[in-house]
């Protein structure tokens, strides 16, 4: 093979390896706080915001903190270096992306999973298979 072809193939192989490695790191599944602690790496933890625990925003440090319970029932304080996400109070579930530092989860991103604006009472006919109730006059 010509040297140009070998160099081209090596570049393609290197780029492909980089893409696969990067994609694998971004697509990992959800973990618990325990798994995130043991792994010592970046993790996605899904859980529930504890409304009865303190929640605070420190404008001087531009830091928002709250407490979250993961799928195993473990509660940890979550610290986020940005203001509180929009619709945070409406969240059914919260996904935090970051890593454990001691007993605190330091989040780089927060995804708020809000309840659907559709429910069984308001679901369109095409989804329920039923006709809406007739209007009474």
C-alpha positions in Angstrom: 0.0 0.0 0.0 1.0 3.5 -0.6 2.1 5.6 2.5 -0.8 8.0 1.8 -3.3 5.3 2.0 -1.9 3.9 5.3 -1.9 7.4 6.8 -5.5 7.9 5.7 -6.6 4.6 7.1 -4.9 5.4 10.4 -6.6 8.8 10.6 -10.0 7.2 9.9 -9.4 4.5 12.6 -8.3 7.1 15.1 -11.3 9.3 14.5 -13.7 6.4 14.7 -12.2 5.3 18.0 -12.6 8.8 19.3 -16.3 9.0 18.3 -17.1 5.6 19.8 -15.4 6.4 23.1 -17.1 9.8 23.3 -20.5 8.4 22.5 -20.2 5.6 25.0 -19.3 8.1 27.8 -22.3 10.3 27.0 -24.9 7.5 26.6 -24.4 5.6 29.8 -27.5 4.6 31.7 -28.8 5.9 35.0 -27.0 5.1 38.1 -27.6 5.3 41.9 -25.6 7.5 44.3 -23.9 4.4 45.5 -22.8 3.4 42.0 -21.6 7.0 41.3 -19.5 6.9 44.5 -18.0 3.6 43.7 -17.2 4.5 40.1 -15.6 7.8 40.9 -16.5 9.1 37.5 -19.2 11.2 35.9 -22.6 9.7 36.3 -26.3 10.3 35.5 -28.4 9.8 38.6 -32.2 9.9 38.5 -34.4 10.5 41.5 -36.9 12.6 43.3 -36.4 16.1 44.7 -37.2 16.1 48.4 -39.6 19.0 49.0 -39.3 18.8 52.8 -35.5 19.2 52.8 -33.7 22.6 52.4 -33.3 24.1 49.0 -31.2 27.2 48.5 -29.7 29.5 45.9 -26.5 31.4 46.8 -26.3 34.4 44.4 -22.7 35.3 45.5 -21.5 31.8 44.6 -24.1 31.3 41.8 -24.9 28.0 43.4 -28.2 26.1 43.7 -28.5 23.2 46.1 -31.2 20.7 47.1 -31.6 17.2 48.4 -32.6 14.2 46.2 -33.5 10.6 46.8 -32.3 8.1 44.2 -34.0 4.8 43.0 -32.4 2.9 46.0 -33.8 5.4 48.5 -30.4 7.0 49.2 -30.6 10.8 49.9 -27.8 13.1 49.0 -27.3 16.8 48.8 -26.9 18.0 45.2 -25.0 21.2 44.3 -25.3 22.9 41.0 -23.2 25.8 39.9 -26.0 27.7 38.2 -29.4 29.1 39.2 -32.4 26.8 39.8 -33.7 25.3 36.5 -37.0 26.6 35.2 -40.0 24.5 36.3 -38.0 22.8 39.1 -40.9 22.9 41.5 -43.1 21.1 38.9 -40.6 18.2 38.6 -41.9 14.6 39.0 -38.3 13.4 38.6 -34.9 14.9 38.3 -31.8 13.7 36.4 -28.5 15.1 37.6 -25.3 14.7 35.6 -22.0 15.1 37.4 -20.0 13.3 40.0 -19.8 12.5 43.7 -17.4 14.6 45.9 -17.6 13.0 49.4 -21.3 12.9 50.4 -22.3 15.7 47.9 -23.2 15.2 44.3 -21.8 18.0 42.2 -24.1 18.4 39.2 -22.9 19.8 35.8 -26.4 19.6 34.3 -29.9 19.1 35.7 -32.7 17.7 33.6 -36.2 18.3 35.0 -38.8 15.8 34.1 -42.2 17.5 34.5 -45.6 15.8 34.4 -47.2 15.4 31.1 -49.6 18.2 30.2 -51.9 15.5 29.1 -53.7 13.1 31.4 -56.5 10.7 31.0 -59.2 13.3 31.6 -57.9 15.6 28.9 -56.4 13.0 26.5 -57.5 13.4 22.9 -60.0 10.9 21.5 -57.4 9.4 19.2 -55.4 8.3 22.2 -58.2 7.0 24.4 -60.5 5.5 21.7 -63.4 7.2 23.4 -65.5 10.1 22.2 -65.4 13.2 24.4 -68.5 13.8 26.6 -71.3 15.7 24.9 -71.8 19.3 25.9 -75.0 19.9 27.8 -77.1 22.9 27.1 
